Amino acid sequence: MAQAVLLVGLLLLLASLFTTLFRRTQIPDVLELILLGILIGPVLHWVHPDDFGKAGAFMSTIALVVILFESGVSLSLKALSASIRDTLGLTLGHFLVSMGVVATITHYWLGTPMLLSLFLGAALGGTAAAVVIPMVKVLRLREQPATVLVLESALTDVLCIVVALAFLDAAVSGLANPGRVVGNIVTTFLFAVVAGGLAAVVWLAYLDAVRELPFQIFTMLAYLFVVYGVAELLGFSGGIAAFSFGFVITSYDELGLGRLRRLAHLRLTGPALPPAAQEFLLEVVFVLKTFFFLYLGLSVTLGDRGLVLPAAATMLALLLGRGIVTWATVSRTTSRRDAGLMALMTPKGLAPAVLAAVPLRRGIEGAETLQQFTYMVVISSILIVSVLIPLLQTRVGAGACAALFRRFAPDHS
């Protein structure tokens, strides 16, 4: 037990050091955390994901929920309104291009049936909120492009899960229903937004009573987990509900909720989330983020080396496609540096790794190869992004970015 406590203390100290290095060198701390997880897990076998049991996946979900909630808290209605067009264009464009790239490579290179290839393409079609959001906060993008990246990472969770599982069901049954897929996406998203918003209204209605409780912040987090759990049980996106809940409780006045005086106990005499609570929330995010990426590194399977080349080719093609979509969809008022960062921001996370395990559980032939391929793409995506982002901050990188995105606004404007 003493060794476990010692290990936790050392890991948190290292995580704090990695965050400091990120701010000074622009080398993302998520990379060091994942590599550390790979080192103590698959390489040295000091720790195994099974050691955590169900707590590993549970804590990863908790980390994602809190990160999305904190992002909603930090979002303003003005930034949301200004960013919605770019968000939809970048999100849908990147998802469709990524799905096409992955499906083409896995079908023609690995010989995977087309429907399973499309399943994998949908699973890898988004960006990881738990990777993107912490990086956005440190890289100091302007408000609009930062909002676009945060919203994209939240929205693609819905797209990836719904579309991927639809293709998997079609692969098993031989039947595909595009209308049902689109309907599920719209329903999942809209009902999640409404659920999060209604939960926020209830919270605001009884905010004065909550302030009388001895542990206000933990009460808020407990309520957040209830919102997420209820949304998921109803078949909606719990992550989007958590994001919506955080956005509404801090933007209630901009949304016109301050006028709803007829609601019982709705006085709204102060901020729904005081500065001290926001600072504490950032500390919670730090601890959970550390665990999330360590667990991701521990979960990596170092399998068939023959998959390294197709996985690397896939990631390079995804990066090229991301650049094209960014150039085509993002507003020209975006600075060249921010446009370059948006073009690089295509890391994958735990969601595709979890989705890739579903065919294995269903006993589909070749599922183990697909799972190993997915792990390699996830790790290579984070590695490539972590290497290229610091290079973008150099004179050579800035020059290349200015040339590629010369039609965008100059960085000094």
N, C-alpha and C positions, 0 to 999 in steps of 0.2 A: 504493500500500500504506500509506504514511504517513497518507493521508486516512482510510482505513478504520480504522486503529488509533485515530486521533484521534476518529472518530465513535463507536467502541465505548466509549472512555473517557468521552466526554461523555454518552452514553446511560446508562451505569451511574451516573455522578454525578447525573444528573437523576432516575433511578429511586430513588436513595437519598434525594434531596430529596422526591420524591413520597411515599415511605413515611413520612418525618417529618411531612409535611403531613397525611397520613391520620390519624396518631395524634393530631394536635392539632386538626384541623378536621372529622374524620369523613368527609371527601371521599375516596372510595376511590382509591388510587393506580392501580388497573387502568384507570380511566377516562382518566387523563392519559396512561398508556402507550399505550392504544389510539388516542387522539386524536393523539398524537405519531406513531404509525405511519401513521395516515391522512394526516397533514400531509406527512410526508417521502415517502410512497408515492403514493396515488391523486391527491393535490392537487398537490404540487410535482414529483412524478416523479423524486425524487432516488434512490430505491431501489425496486426491483421485486421481488416474491416470486420471480420466476424467477432473480434474481441469486443466490439461495441454492440453487437446484437442488433436489435431493432432501434436502439438509441441512436445509431449512426444516421440512418435515413431520417429519423424523427428530428434530430438536431439540425440536419441539413435543411429540412422543410421550415423549421422555426427560423433559421437564419435568413432564408429567402423571404419569408413573410415580413420579418422586421425590416429588412433592407428595402422592400417595396413600400412598406408603410412610411418609413423615414423619407423616402423619395417623394411620396405624396405630400407629406408634411412640408417639404422644401419647395414644392411647386406652387407657382402663382397663377391665377386665372389669366392674367395678361400674357404670361409666357406660354401658357397652354393655347390661348387663342391665336397667338402669332406663329405657333409651331405646328398646328394641326395639319396644315396642307403638306408641309415637308415630311411630317411624320408618316402620314398615310402613303405618300409616294415612295419614301425610302423603305418603309416596312414591307409593303406589298411587292415592290420591285425586287428587293433583296431576297425575300422569301421565295418568289417564283424563280428567280435566276439560280439561287442556291439549290432549290429542289431539282431543277433541270440539270445542273452541273453534276450533282451527286448521283442522280438517277442514271445519267448517261455513262459516267465512269464506272459505277458498280455493275451496270448491266453489260456493257461491252468489254470491260477489262476483267471483272471478277466473275462474269457469267451468272449474275444474280437475276432471277425472274423480274420482269419489268415492274409488276405491282409491288414486290418487296423492295426494289430499287427506289420506287417513288415513296414508299414508306420511310426508308432511310433518308431520302432527300428531304422529306418534310420534317423529320426529326432533327436534322442538321440545318434547317432553313432559317433559324432565328439567331439571336444573340443572347448571351447569358446575362441576365440582370445582376446576378451576384458578382460578375466580373466587371461589367460595363459601369455600373453606378459608382462603385468606389473609385474607379479610374477617372471618371468624369469629374468627380469632386476635387481630385488632386491636380488634374491637368489644366484647370482654369480656362475652360472654354467660355465663350460668351453665353449669355442666358438662353438664347433661342436654340443654337445647335446643341447645347447641353440638354435642354428639355427634349429635343427631338430624339437624342440617343437614349435617354431614360424612358421615354414613352415607348419607343420601339422595342426596347428590351422587355418591357412589361407586356406589350401586345403580342409579341411573337410567341410567348409561352402558350397563349390560347391557340394561335395558328398551328404551332408545332404539334401540340398534343391532339387536338381534334382531327386535323388532316392526316397525321401519321397513323392514328388508330383506325381512321376510316379506310385508308389504303391497306392496312394490315387485315382488317375484316374482309375487304374485297379480295385480297390474296388468298385468304382461307376459304371463303365461300364462292369466289368466282364472280361475285356481283358487285357492281359499283353504283352508287347513287349520288351524283354531284350535288343535286338539289338539297339532299339531306345534309351533306357536309357543310354547304354554305349556311343553311338554316341553323345548324348546330353552332357554327362559329358566331353568327349574329346573336343568337339566343344566349349563348354562354357569356359573351362579352357584355351585352346590354343588361341582362339580369344581374350580372356581377356588379356592374357600376351602380345600378339601382339599389342592390342589397347593401353595398358599402355606404352609399349616400344616406339611405334610411337609417342604417346603424349609427351613422354620425349624428343625424338629427336626434335620435333617442339619447345618445351620449350627451349632446349639448343641452337637451331638455333637462337633464338631471345633473348637470355639471356642478351646480352649487352644492348638491348633496355629496357628490364625489369628493369635492374639496374638503369636506369634513372628515374623510377617511384618513387613517394614519399612513397608508402606503398608496398614495395616489398614482404614482407612475406604474407600479406593478399591477394596480387595479386596471389601469388603461391597457397594459399589455395583455392581461388576462381577457379583457373584453375584446381586444384585437384578435386573439386566438379563437375566441368564440365566434366572431364574425367570419373568420377564415373557415373554421370547421363547419359552420352551418351552410355557408356558400358551397363548399365542396360536397356536403351531403345532399344538397339540393341539385347537384349536377352542374353548378356554375364554376367559374374560375375563382378560387379563393384568393389567389395572388392579386387579381384585378380588384376584388372586393376590398382587400387590405389597402391597396393603393388608393382607391376611391375614398375609403374611410379617412385615411390620413389627409387627403387633399381637402375634403369637405370641412373637417373640424378646424382647419387653419385658414380656410378661405370662405368661411360662412358669411362674412360681411360682404365680400365681393359678389357672392352668389345671391345675395338678397335675403339670406336667412335671418339676418338681424332684425328684419321687419316682422318676423312671425312671433309677435308678442303674445298671441293668444295661446301658444303652446304652454302647457303647464310648466312652471318653474324655469322657463327659458328667459333668463335675465341677461346672460352674456355680458357680465360686468367687467370681464377681463379676458386676456388671451386664453384660448382653449388649451394651449400647450405652452406654458411659461418657458423662458430661456433656460432655466435650470433643468427642466424636464427634457428639453431638446439636447442639452449637453450630455445628460445621462443616457439618452437614447443613442447618441453617437458612441458612447462607451460600450453599450450593449452590442451595437452593430460591430464594433471592433472585435469583441470577444467571439461573437457568433461567426463573423467572417473568417477569423483565424481557424476556427474549427472546420468550417465549410470547405475551405481549400485544402487543408490538411487531409480531410476525409476523402476529397476528390483524388488527391495524390495516392492515398492508400488504396483506393478502389481501382487504380489502373492495373490492367492485365498486360504483362509483357509477353505477348504470344508470338504468332507467326511473323517472322521477319520479312517474309515475302509480301506482307501487306504494307510495309513501310513506304515503298515507292508509290503505289497508288494512293495511299493516304496523303503523302506529301504533294503529289500532283493535284489531288482534289483540293487541298487547302490553298495552293497557289492559284488554281482556277477560281476558287471562291473569292480570293482576295482581288483578282482581276475583275471579276463580275461585280464585286462590291464597289470598286472604283468607278466603273462605268455607270452603275445605278446612282451613285452619289453625284457624279457629274451631271447626270440627266435630270435628277429630281430635286436636288437641294437648291434653295434660293440663291441667286447670284449676289445677294447682299451679304452672304456668309463670307467671312474672311478666308483667305487661301489656306492659312494654317489650320483653321477649324475644319474646313472642307477636307483637308488632308487627314486630319485625325478621324473625322467621320468615315472616311474611306477605309481606314485601317481598323476601325472598331468592329471586328467581326469574330470575336472569340466565342467559342461554344462552352457550355457548362454541364451541369449535372443532369439536366432534363434529357438531352439526347442519350446520355449514358444509361439513364433509367429506362427510356423507351426502347433502347436496343436490347434490353434484357427480356422484353415481353415476348418476342418470337421464340426465344430459348425456352421460356416457361410453357409456351404452347406446343413445343416439340416440333417446330418447323425445321426442315432440313436446311443445313448451312447457316443456322442462326448463330452458332458460336463464331463463325468467321465474320459475320456482320457486326457482332458485338465487339470483337477485337479491333475491327476496322474503325468503328465509331470511337473507341477509346483513343486510338492513334490520331484521328482527326481532331478530337477535343484537345488533346495535349499539344499537338502541333499548332493548332489555332492560337492557343494562349501563348505558346513559345514565340511564334512569328510576330504576333502583336506586341509582345513584350520587348522584342528585339528592335522592331521597326519604329516604335514610338519614340524611344530615345534618339534614334538616328534622325527622325524628323526635326528634332530640336537643334541639330547641328547646322552649320552653314550650308553644307552640301545638301542635306535633307530639305532645308528651307528653300534652297534654290530649285531643287527638283519639284517640290510641291508648288512653288510659284509658277513653274513652267507648265505643269500638268493642269493646274487650276487657274490659269492666267485670266480666264473670263470672270473669275470671282473677285470680290473686293480685296484691295491691298490690305496687308496685315496692319498697317498703321492707321487705317481709316476707322 
